[in-house]
Amino acid sequence: MNDKRNHLQGNDITSVYSKFFFRLDKLCYRVILSYGTESRQLYKDFDNFQQYHENHKAVVDAIKGEGQIPNTFSLLTT
């Protein structure tokens, strides 16, 4: 079963951004997705570089190949 609320289409994402920040002396990584010119949404935060890197790569691969990625903010979609 392919529920649209559980996946994001790579061709809907126009770009991906990364933000690095500290949370209680721990370096954290944030992946932010852009839809169109003005809409940005948090995709996911990570406190592990390997997990961040794998997820960032999955987003970029989905954009390039017009694939799908898991929707980590499904509660915000309709």
MDAnalysis code that builds the backbone (N, CA, C; Angstrom):
import MDAnalysis as mda
import numpy as np

u = mda.Universe.empty(234, n_residues=78, atom_resindex=np.repeat(np.arange(78), 3), trajectory=True)
u.add_TopologyAttr("name", ["N", "CA", "C"] * 78)
u.add_TopologyAttr("resid", np.arange(1, 79))
u.add_TopologyAttr("resname", ["MET", "ASN", "ASP", "LYS", "ARG", "ASN", "HIS", "LEU", "GLN", "GLY", "ASN", "ASP", "ILE", "THR", "SER", "VAL", "TYR", "SER", "LYS", "PHE", "PHE", "PHE", "ARG", "LEU", "ASP", "LYS", "LEU", "CYS", "TYR", "ARG", "VAL", "ILE", "LEU", "SER", "TYR", "GLY", "THR", "GLU", "SER", "ARG", "GLN", "LEU", "TYR", "LYS", "ASP", "PHE", "ASP", "ASN", "PHE", "GLN", "GLN", "TYR", "HIS", "GLU", "ASN", "HIS", "LYS", "ALA", "VAL", "VAL", "ASP", "ALA", "ILE", "LYS", "GLY", "GLU", "GLY", "GLN", "ILE", "PRO", "ASN", "THR", "PHE", "SER", "LEU", "LEU", "THR", "THR"])
u.atoms.positions = np.array([
    [0.845, -1.187, 0.000],
    [0.000, 0.000, 0.000],
    [0.883, 1.241, 0.000],
    [0.691, 2.123, -0.953],
    [1.500, 3.316, -1.087],
    [0.671, 4.536, -0.717],
    [0.688, 4.904, 0.548],
    [-0.083, 6.032, 1.044],
    [0.722, 7.306, 0.845],
    [0.153, 8.295, 0.129],
    [0.879, 9.535, -0.167],
    [1.313, 10.270, 1.097],
    [0.585, 10.087, 2.185],
    [0.957, 10.772, 3.420],
    [2.238, 10.209, 4.008],
    [2.615, 9.012, 3.617],
    [3.801, 8.376, 4.177],
    [5.047, 8.563, 3.324],
    [4.916, 9.200, 2.158],
    [6.052, 9.419, 1.272],
    [5.996, 10.807, 0.646],
    [7.157, 11.352, 0.386],
    [7.281, 12.622, -0.338],
    [7.862, 12.328, -1.707],
    [7.341, 12.963, -2.716],
    [7.830, 12.784, -4.077],
    [9.056, 13.669, -4.294],
    [10.130, 13.075, -4.786],
    [11.358, 13.826, -5.029],
    [11.176, 14.960, -6.011],
    [10.299, 14.792, -7.004],
    [10.110, 15.859, -7.992],
    [9.327, 17.046, -7.433],
    [8.746, 16.921, -6.231],
    [8.078, 18.051, -5.580],
    [9.060, 18.912, -4.794],
    [10.246, 18.380, -4.522],
    [11.256, 19.075, -3.727],
    [12.167, 19.858, -4.669],
    [12.299, 21.152, -4.420],
    [13.140, 21.974, -5.289],
    [14.580, 22.050, -4.808],
    [14.810, 21.913, -3.496],
    [16.178, 21.904, -2.995],
    [16.201, 21.381, -1.560],
    [17.399, 21.035, -1.131],
    [17.597, 20.533, 0.225],
    [18.689, 21.376, 0.887],
    [18.469, 21.725, 2.149],
    [19.404, 22.542, 2.911],
    [19.844, 21.773, 4.140],
    [21.021, 22.111, 4.629],
    [21.528, 21.540, 5.874],
    [21.823, 22.664, 6.850],
    [21.551, 22.408, 8.096],
    [21.860, 23.356, 9.157],
    [22.579, 22.583, 10.244],
    [23.663, 23.142, 10.737],
    [24.436, 22.516, 11.798],
    [24.298, 23.390, 13.033],
    [24.060, 22.766, 14.185],
    [23.853, 23.533, 15.409],
    [24.230, 22.675, 16.610],
    [24.370, 23.311, 17.751],
    [24.676, 22.603, 18.983],
    [23.429, 22.516, 19.841],
    [23.232, 21.340, 20.430],
    [22.156, 21.133, 21.394],
    [22.809, 20.507, 22.618],
    [22.900, 21.289, 23.674],
    [23.553, 20.825, 24.906],
    [24.945, 20.273, 24.636],
    [25.780, 21.062, 23.996],
    [27.175, 20.723, 23.696],
    [27.343, 19.554, 22.730],
    [26.304, 19.175, 22.037],
    [26.379, 18.092, 21.046],
    [26.071, 18.674, 19.677],
    [26.953, 18.415, 18.708],
    [26.740, 18.883, 17.352],
    [25.577, 18.114, 16.725],
    [24.624, 18.837, 16.177],
    [23.448, 18.234, 15.554],
    [23.343, 18.704, 14.106],
    [22.578, 17.955, 13.338],
    [22.450, 18.193, 11.900],
    [20.964, 18.240, 11.554],
    [20.567, 19.218, 10.765],
    [19.171, 19.376, 10.384],
    [19.070, 19.375, 8.861],
    [18.109, 18.624, 8.349],
    [17.822, 18.600, 6.916],
    [16.511, 19.349, 6.706],
    [16.545, 20.341, 5.823],
    [15.386, 21.169, 5.519],
    [15.097, 21.043, 4.031],
    [13.825, 20.859, 3.696],
    [13.418, 20.719, 2.303],
    [12.727, 21.982, 1.837],
    [12.902, 22.302, 0.574],
    [12.264, 23.464, -0.021],
    [11.303, 23.021, -1.113],
    [10.088, 23.580, -1.050],
    [9.064, 23.344, -2.065],
    [8.760, 24.689, -2.705],
    [9.051, 24.833, -3.971],
    [8.838, 26.128, -4.620],
    [9.874, 27.124, -4.171],
    [9.542, 28.391, -4.232],
    [10.524, 29.430, -3.923],
    [10.501, 29.886, -2.470],
    [9.378, 29.774, -1.785],
    [9.284, 30.345, -0.441],
    [9.001, 29.324, 0.657],
    [8.635, 28.133, 0.325],
    [8.199, 27.163, 1.324],
    [9.341, 26.235, 1.737],
    [9.716, 26.301, 3.003],
    [10.727, 25.400, 3.560],
    [10.142, 24.675, 4.751],
    [10.452, 23.388, 4.848],
    [9.963, 22.593, 5.966],
    [11.084, 21.739, 6.518],
    [11.098, 21.610, 7.834],
    [12.047, 20.722, 8.488],
    [11.754, 19.300, 8.057],
    [12.782, 18.592, 7.625],
    [12.621, 17.176, 7.300],
    [12.949, 16.332, 8.529],
    [14.149, 16.552, 9.087],
    [14.524, 15.743, 10.240],
    [15.790, 16.284, 10.887],
    [15.920, 16.105, 12.193],
    [17.138, 16.442, 12.934],
    [17.881, 15.156, 13.287],
    [19.208, 15.269, 13.340],
    [20.059, 14.126, 13.659],
    [21.133, 14.552, 14.642],
    [21.511, 13.653, 15.526],
    [22.663, 13.916, 16.388],
    [23.810, 12.980, 16.045],
    [23.668, 12.265, 14.949],
    [24.674, 11.328, 14.465],
    [24.980, 11.671, 13.010],
    [26.240, 11.949, 12.704],
    [26.606, 12.374, 11.355],
    [26.279, 11.314, 10.316],
    [26.516, 10.045, 10.618],
    [26.264, 8.973, 9.647],
    [24.786, 8.924, 9.257],
    [23.897, 9.032, 10.239],
    [22.459, 9.034, 9.946],
    [22.074, 10.263, 9.119],
    [22.632, 11.418, 9.505],
    [22.387, 12.644, 8.736],
    [22.826, 12.453, 7.289],
    [24.032, 11.960, 7.090],
    [24.592, 11.810, 5.746],
    [23.743, 10.846, 4.903],
    [23.330, 9.730, 5.468],
    [22.513, 8.753, 4.746],
    [21.162, 9.348, 4.341],
    [20.531, 10.093, 5.244],
    [19.236, 10.695, 4.942],
    [19.364, 11.834, 3.938],
    [20.414, 12.640, 4.070],
    [20.640, 13.724, 3.111],
    [20.845, 13.142, 1.717],
    [21.639, 12.083, 1.628],
    [21.882, 11.428, 0.344],
    [20.585, 10.858, -0.234],
    [19.739, 10.275, 0.609],
    [18.458, 9.723, 0.147],
    [17.566, 10.814, -0.429],
    [17.573, 11.988, 0.194],
    [16.780, 13.111, -0.315],
    [17.319, 13.562, -1.668],
    [18.633, 13.743, -1.774],
    [19.245, 14.173, -3.036],
    [18.986, 13.144, -4.131],
    [19.133, 11.858, -3.808],
    [18.862, 10.806, -4.789],
    [17.407, 10.824, -5.236],
    [16.475, 11.075, -4.309],
    [15.055, 11.146, -4.665],
    [14.790, 12.318, -5.599],
    [15.448, 13.447, -5.352],
    [15.274, 14.617, -6.218],
    [15.811, 14.318, -7.613],
    [16.991, 13.748, -7.690],
    [17.615, 13.455, -8.980],
    [16.841, 12.401, -9.766],
    [16.386, 11.380, -9.077],
    [15.718, 10.270, -9.750],
    [14.208, 10.343, -9.674],
    [13.710, 11.434, -9.104],
    [12.274, 11.621, -8.929],
    [11.649, 10.455, -8.169],
    [12.363, 9.984, -7.152],
    [11.880, 8.887, -6.318],
    [11.074, 9.401, -5.144],
    [11.002, 8.587, -4.113],
    [10.252, 8.926, -2.915],
    [11.144, 8.803, -1.686],
    [10.795, 9.574, -0.663],
    [11.452, 9.468, 0.634],
    [10.360, 9.381, 1.695],
    [10.668, 8.798, 2.858],
    [9.659, 8.745, 3.911],
    [9.274, 10.148, 4.369],
    [8.005, 10.329, 4.647],
    [7.503, 11.612, 5.121],
    [7.635, 11.644, 6.631],
    [8.601, 12.397, 7.141],
    [8.823, 12.452, 8.592],
    [7.936, 13.467, 9.273],
    [7.195, 14.261, 8.508],
    [6.230, 15.187, 9.111],
    [4.843, 14.918, 8.559],
    [4.453, 13.656, 8.534],
    [3.167, 13.259, 7.965],
    [1.982, 13.869, 8.711],
    [2.152, 14.214, 9.977],
    [1.058, 14.817, 10.705],
    [0.713, 16.209, 10.195],
    [1.630, 16.837, 9.459],
    [1.394, 18.166, 8.922],
    [0.769, 18.152, 7.544],
    [0.651, 16.979, 6.919],
    [0.088, 16.895, 5.576],
    [-1.386, 16.555, 5.633],
    [-2.070, 16.791, 4.534],
    [-3.496, 16.472, 4.474],
    [-3.750, 15.347, 3.517],
])
